[in-house]
Amino acid sequence: MSEKKVILSGDEALAEGVFAAGVRLGTGYPGTPSTEILEHLSEIGGRAQWAPNEKVAMEVAIGVAFGGGRAIVTMKHVGLNVAADPLFTLAYTGVEGGMIIVSADDPGMASSQNEQDNRLYGEAAHLPIMEPADSQEAYDFAIKAYEISEKYHTPVLFRMTTRVCHARSIVNLWKTPEAPQVKPYHKNVGERVMVPANAKKAHVRLMNMLADLQKWNETSDLNVISGPEKADLGIICSGAAYQHVAEAAPDARILKLGMTLPLPCSKIYQFTQGNKRTIVVEEGEKYLAEKIRAMGIEVEAKKDIFLYGELNVAKVKKLIAGDDTPDAPPKPGRPPQLCPGCPHRKVFESLRDLGCIVSGDIGCYTLGVMPPFSAIDCSTCMGASIGMGLGLRHTLAETEARKVVSVIGDSTFVHSGITGNVEMVYNRPATGHLVLILDNSTTAMTGLQENPATGRHLNMTPTHQLKLEELVKAIGVDHVDVIDPTLHNPEFRALIQERLASNDVSVIVCRRSCILQMKKLAKFAKK
């Protein structure tokens, strides 16, 4: 065992932990605040790769774990929506090698379209949930998670939040890294093939496993009590909320839960007996409070006003005091905007000037909704722009339907836009449809990551480059054009008008590299 103390973010510390534990493969899809986990894992010598989307990443990690290797799959909270299909059945099949599923939640929506609490996914799927409170715990819990995963043959849902992911603190890297293990393949059809006869047995096995894990968690060192033996105020918390609680209520008795499913019922009950009053402080939903109350244990839940946004010390003080008066509105900040020189600018200027109805998507180009463009009419989730645009085409009167355009980025198209194009060809609206793929040669919004259309791996080594125009031609799109909307803007506008006037289905690949990506590649070329 060797010790080395360094300053790391929670994302980096988690990467160090899984590397020390001998992870065989890290896979995922970039999404703030999870992106840096795999980037750091690759930097320190671990094997890491970006998948086309979270569902594929989850499935690859499952295969690693079925093969006896240790795997980690990373994504932001909305990414778990995409990966939910394999997730629920994975809980039934269990795993051979240890598997960590990272859900990086985003309370306050620093860079997201919602602030869902993915502990509810863990509860629905019956998966153990671990919640580190700082970088050291991200490292320690990662190593522990593999032990739990392999002992109980279950994947572990590793719930982090923005503050834990991005805050930096001192981490003791106490474990000498293990080499990834290679095990003989163990055939286990009864537990790996979920036909109904096997799934029924697996469900029973899953519930028994959770019962055993609950008994273990009663005495595990993941759940820590601090403060006096008895106190007027006791606080139950987890994750980032603990840091705010420790500062807001230094004299309180605190139970910091590291594993929040299954909960240590007896430990929680005994903790509450030493307090005159016990309150649950948590970010997101009233998940812990409701679970604890369901056990018949009297605790106070936070008021509804604290369901929204990130907690901080001031909010926790108000929460403890039962003060639900609204906070003063924040001072207006500088609104986000497309970079000067961004290739998307000319696209949205053109769509605005042509009076188009624009179905938007998730990425840098979502900022086309902001002034001076004000050129996006709707946006929900990755890949939805094409389906929503088709729905508008099927619904609106012809004069308005002919104005509808779907806009999607290159990485997002690969992520979940391909099937939308299949739908466009299969169920054609009477007026046809037009899709613009804004190909800026990177996954820009999350920090200039690579994707299958760039021809580079996560670590910048070359690989096969997916040709978007060839792909949509193979799907059966009538017209496929490639154009630089900045250099050839008059021709681009004329092309939009021509395609909108026809009853055909068309794709225009708007190809011009992100200016920041060009700088990144130039810097990489000098190495």
TAZIWO-V896611 format. One record per pair of residues at least 24 apart in sequence whose ideal C-beta (glycine too) atoms are under 6 Angstrom apart, sorted by the first residue. I is the first residue (numbers start at 1). J is the second residue. Records with the same first field share a line. If there is no record, write none. Layout:
I: J  J
This chain:
2: 176
3: 172  174
4: 173
5: 170  172
6: 171
7: 168  170
8: 135  171
9: 166  168
10: 135  138  164  165
11: 36  37  165
12: 40
13: 135  138  139  171
14: 138  142
15: 40  41
16: 139  173
17: 139  142  143
18: 72  142
19: 44  46  177
20: 175  177
21: 143  146
22: 70  178  179  180
23: 70  72
24: 64  69  70  180
25: 64  71
26: 72
27: 51  57  60  61  73
28: 57  73  74  75
29: 53  54  57  75  79
30: 443  446  449
31: 75  76  79  446
32: 111  446
33: 104  162  165  166
34: 74  75  76  102  104
35: 446  447
37: 74
38: 74
42: 458  459
48: 458
49: 458
50: 458
52: 414  452
53: 82  415  416
54: 79  82  83
55: 82  83
58: 83  86
59: 86
62: 90
65: 95  97  99
66: 96
68: 96  97  183
69: 97
70: 97  98  146
71: 99
72: 100
73: 101
74: 102
76: 104
77: 103  105  106  116  118
80: 118  121
87: 125
88: 125
89: 194
90: 155
91: 125  126  127  206
92: 194  199  202  206
93: 191  192
94: 153  154
95: 153  155
96: 186
98: 146  149  150
99: 149  155
100: 145  156  158
101: 155  157
102: 158
103: 159
104: 160  165
105: 161
106: 162
107: 161  283  284  310
108: 309  310
110: 162
117: 284  285
118: 159
119: 159  287
122: 157  261
123: 261
126: 206  210
127: 157
128: 156  213  261
129: 157  159  260  261
130: 156  158  259
131: 159  238  239  260
132: 164
133: 239  242
134: 169
135: 169  171
136: 171
139: 171
152: 209  213
161: 239  240
163: 240
164: 240
210: 262
213: 262
214: 262
217: 259  262  264
218: 264  266  267
222: 258  259
223: 257  258  264
224: 256
225: 255
226: 254
227: 252  253  254
228: 253
230: 274
231: 275
232: 276
233: 277
234: 275  278
235: 279  281
236: 280
237: 281
241: 281  282  283  311
244: 311  312  313  316
245: 281  316
247: 313
248: 313  316  317
263: 291
265: 295
268: 292
269: 297
272: 297
281: 316
283: 311
336: 367
337: 370
338: 367
341: 515
343: 440  486  512
344: 438
346: 485  486  489
347: 485  510
348: 373  375
350: 493
351: 375
356: 403  405
357: 403  404
358: 405  407
359: 385  388  389  406
360: 385  407
361: 385  408  412
363: 409  412  445
364: 444  445
365: 409  438
382: 412  415  416
383: 416  417
386: 417  420  435
387: 420
390: 424  433
393: 429  431  433
394: 429
401: 431
402: 431  500
405: 434
406: 435
407: 436
408: 437
409: 438
410: 439  453
411: 443  451
413: 437
414: 451  452  453
421: 472  475
422: 475
424: 505
425: 475  476  505
428: 505
431: 503
432: 502  503  504  505
433: 505
434: 499  500  506
435: 507
436: 508  510
437: 468  509
438: 510
439: 509  511
440: 513  514
441: 513  517
442: 514  517
444: 514
448: 517  520
460: 524
468: 509
469: 509
472: 507
477: 505  507
478: 504  505
479: 504  506
480: 507
481: 508
482: 509  511
484: 512
485: 510
486: 512
